[in-house]
Every structure is written in C-alpha cells, then in structure tokens.
C-alpha cells in the first residue's frame, strides 16, 4: 500500500512539473507573437513574418545558416501542443512542409517562408491560455 501511495505521489509530481513547463512554453509562445508583431509593426496575429520572428526568438532558426531546424522544431511542438492527436497532426504537417520546401530549392530564408506559410494552420492546434 505504501509503495502504491509513493508511486502515485511521484507520478502526480512529475505530471505537475511537466504541465507547468508546458504552460510556461505556451505563455512564451503567445508573448513572442505579441512582441514580434509589435517589433514588426504588424497586427498581433500569427502571420508568416510574425512566426518567422518567433522562430528566431525561440532558437529554431540556425543563427549561422538561417536554416529552420527540423528536429528542434518538431520537439518544440511537443512543448506547446498537449493534445496527442493534434500534436501528431502538427508534426506531420510541419515535417511534410519542410520536406517539400527542401525539394523545391531556394535560399534558406525562402524555404523558411514556404515552410511557415505551409505550416500556418498548425497554430490552431497550439494550446490556449486560460
């Protein structure tokens, strides 16, 4: 009985820590949207240029090459989308968009913008703040 109680306490604590990290990342996401929109003098909506700015802020675009980092981006989605089904859909969409942009060719900035425009519907899957 004591072992069961201990296991429940550990799992509850782990879940609380994980959820807190998710909430913080989601708050940072929405805060970055507002900051980037203000910086670019654009509406506070997730437009392609605002999302590009956000990706720079959260370190998903390599500072040296300007390339959008695929695996880091897919991992970032895990931090801001809690629903497992929506997470898989979002990751599949982003991975597909990245693959298509890479096949099409172009500069890293052009590819990033293609990826962002293709992936924009994923924003609907991101957790909402209460």
ZALUM-21871 format. One record per residue (C-alpha): residue in one letter; x, y, z negated. Coordinates in steps of 0.1 Angstrom, whole numbers. Each point is the difference from the previous one (the first is absolute). Layout:
<rs>
<residu = A xx = X yy = Y zz = Z> $
...
</rs>
This chain:
<rs>
<residu = X xx = 0 yy = 0 zz = 0> $
<residu = X xx = 28 yy = 24 zz = -9> $
<residu = X xx = 17 yy = -8 zz = 33> $
<residu = X xx = -32 yy = 8 zz = 19> $
<residu = X xx = -4 yy = 33 zz = -18> $
<residu = X xx = 37 yy = 9 zz = 7> $
<residu = X xx = -5 yy = -8 zz = 37> $
<residu = X xx = -31 yy = 21 zz = 2> $
<residu = X xx = 18 yy = 29 zz = -16> $
<residu = X xx = 30 yy = -2 zz = 23> $
<residu = X xx = -22 yy = -2 zz = 31> $
<residu = X xx = -21 yy = 29 zz = -12> $
<residu = X xx = 31 yy = 21 zz = -6> $
<residu = X xx = 14 yy = -9 zz = 34> $
<residu = X xx = -32 yy = 9 zz = 17> $
<residu = X xx = -2 yy = 33 zz = -18> $
<residu = X xx = 35 yy = 9 zz = 9> $
<residu = X xx = -6 yy = -10 zz = 37> $
<residu = X xx = -32 yy = 20 zz = 1> $
<residu = X xx = 16 yy = 31 zz = -15> $
<residu = X xx = 28 yy = -2 zz = 26> $
<residu = X xx = -27 yy = -2 zz = 28> $
<residu = X xx = -19 yy = 30 zz = -14> $
<residu = X xx = 32 yy = 20 zz = -1> $
<residu = X xx = 9 yy = -8 zz = 36> $
<residu = X xx = -35 yy = 8 zz = 12> $
<residu = X xx = 1 yy = 33 zz = -18> $
<residu = X xx = 34 yy = 7 zz = 16> $
<residu = X xx = -14 yy = -9 zz = 34> $
<residu = X xx = -29 yy = 25 zz = -3> $
<residu = X xx = 22 yy = 26 zz = -16> $
<residu = X xx = 25 yy = -3 zz = 29> $
<residu = X xx = -29 yy = 4 zz = 25> $
<residu = X xx = -9 yy = 33 zz = -16> $
<residu = X xx = 37 yy = 11 zz = -3> $
<residu = X xx = 7 yy = -8 zz = 36> $
<residu = X xx = -31 yy = 16 zz = 13> $
<residu = X xx = 9 yy = 32 zz = -19> $
<residu = X xx = 36 yy = -2 zz = 13> $
<residu = X xx = -12 yy = -4 zz = 36> $
<residu = X xx = -29 yy = 25 zz = -3> $
<residu = X xx = -24 yy = -27 zz = 10> $
<residu = X xx = -34 yy = -12 zz = -14> $
<residu = X xx = 4 yy = -23 zz = -30> $
<residu = X xx = -10 yy = -30 zz = 21> $
<residu = X xx = 23 yy = -30 zz = 9> $
<residu = X xx = 8 yy = 12 zz = 35> $
<residu = X xx = 30 yy = -15 zz = 18> $
<residu = X xx = 24 yy = 29 zz = -9> $
<residu = X xx = -11 yy = -1 zz = -36> $
<residu = X xx = 5 yy = -37 zz = -1> $
<residu = X xx = 35 yy = 4 zz = 16> $
<residu = X xx = 9 yy = 25 zz = -27> $
<residu = X xx = -13 yy = -24 zz = -27> $
<residu = X xx = 21 yy = -29 zz = 14> $
<residu = X xx = 31 yy = 22 zz = -2> $
<residu = X xx = -9 yy = 9 zz = -36> $
<residu = X xx = -5 yy = -35 zz = -12> $
<residu = X xx = 32 yy = -12 zz = 18> $
<residu = X xx = -16 yy = -22 zz = 27> $
<residu = X xx = 19 yy = 18 zz = 28> $
<residu = X xx = 37 yy = -6 zz = 1> $
<residu = X xx = 18 yy = 33 zz = -5> $
<residu = X xx = 29 yy = -9 zz = 23> $
<residu = X xx = -18 yy = -15 zz = 29> $
<residu = X xx = -35 yy = 14 zz = -3> $
<residu = X xx = -15 yy = -35 zz = 4> $
<residu = X xx = -31 yy = -10 zz = -19> $
<residu = X xx = 10 yy = -29 zz = -23> $
<residu = X xx = -23 yy = -30 zz = 7> $
<residu = X xx = 4 yy = -22 zz = -30> $
<residu = X xx = 2 yy = 28 zz = -25> $
<residu = X xx = -32 yy = 15 zz = 16> $
<residu = X xx = -18 yy = -33 zz = -3> $
<residu = X xx = 11 yy = -3 zz = -36> $
<residu = X xx = -12 yy = 36 zz = -7> $
<residu = X xx = -35 yy = -10 zz = 11> $
<residu = X xx = 0 yy = -26 zz = -28> $
<residu = X xx = 4 yy = 29 zz = -25> $
<residu = X xx = -29 yy = 21 zz = 13> $
<residu = X xx = -25 yy = -27 zz = 11> $
<residu = X xx = -13 yy = -23 zz = -27> $
<residu = X xx = -26 yy = -19 zz = 19> $
<residu = X xx = 17 yy = -31 zz = 14> $
<residu = X xx = -21 yy = -2 zz = 31> $
<residu = X xx = 5 yy = 36 zz = 9> $
<residu = X xx = 37 yy = -2 zz = -8> $
<residu = X xx = 5 yy = -29 zz = 25> $
<residu = X xx = -21 yy = 19 zz = 27> $
<residu = X xx = 21 yy = 31 zz = -6> $
<residu = X xx = 33 yy = -18 zz = 1> $
<residu = X xx = -10 yy = -19 zz = 32> $
<residu = X xx = -11 yy = 33 zz = 16> $
<residu = X xx = 32 yy = 18 zz = -9> $
<residu = X xx = 23 yy = -29 zz = 11> $
<residu = X xx = -18 yy = -2 zz = 33> $
<residu = X xx = 2 yy = 37 zz = 6> $
<residu = X xx = 37 yy = -1 zz = -8> $
<residu = X xx = 6 yy = -29 zz = 24> $
<residu = X xx = -19 yy = 17 zz = 28> $
<residu = X xx = 19 yy = 33 zz = -5> $
<residu = X xx = 33 yy = -18 zz = 0> $
<residu = X xx = -9 yy = -18 zz = 33> $
<residu = X xx = -11 yy = 33 zz = 16> $
<residu = X xx = 34 yy = 16 zz = -7> $
<residu = X xx = 7 yy = 37 zz = -6> $
<residu = X xx = 18 yy = 20 zz = -27> $
<residu = X xx = -4 yy = -10 zz = -37> $
<residu = X xx = -22 yy = 31 zz = -5> $
<residu = X xx = -22 yy = -8 zz = 30> $
<residu = X xx = -3 yy = -36 zz = -12> $
<residu = X xx = -8 yy = 12 zz = -36> $
<residu = X xx = -28 yy = 22 zz = 14> $
<residu = X xx = -14 yy = -29 zz = 21> $
<residu = X xx = 0 yy = -22 zz = -31> $
<residu = X xx = -16 yy = 26 zz = -22> $
<residu = X xx = -28 yy = 7 zz = 25> $
<residu = X xx = -6 yy = -37 zz = 5> $
<residu = X xx = 0 yy = -7 zz = -37> $
<residu = X xx = -20 yy = 30 zz = -11> $
<residu = X xx = -32 yy = -21 zz = -7> $
<residu = X xx = 19 yy = -17 zz = -28> $
<residu = X xx = -4 yy = 31 zz = -21> $
<residu = X xx = -36 yy = -11 zz = -6> $
<residu = X xx = 13 yy = -31 zz = -19> $
<residu = X xx = 21 yy = 20 zz = -25> $
<residu = X xx = -14 yy = 0 zz = -35> $
<residu = X xx = -20 yy = 30 zz = -11> $
<residu = X xx = 7 yy = 20 zz = -31> $
<residu = X xx = -28 yy = -1 zz = -25> $
</rs>
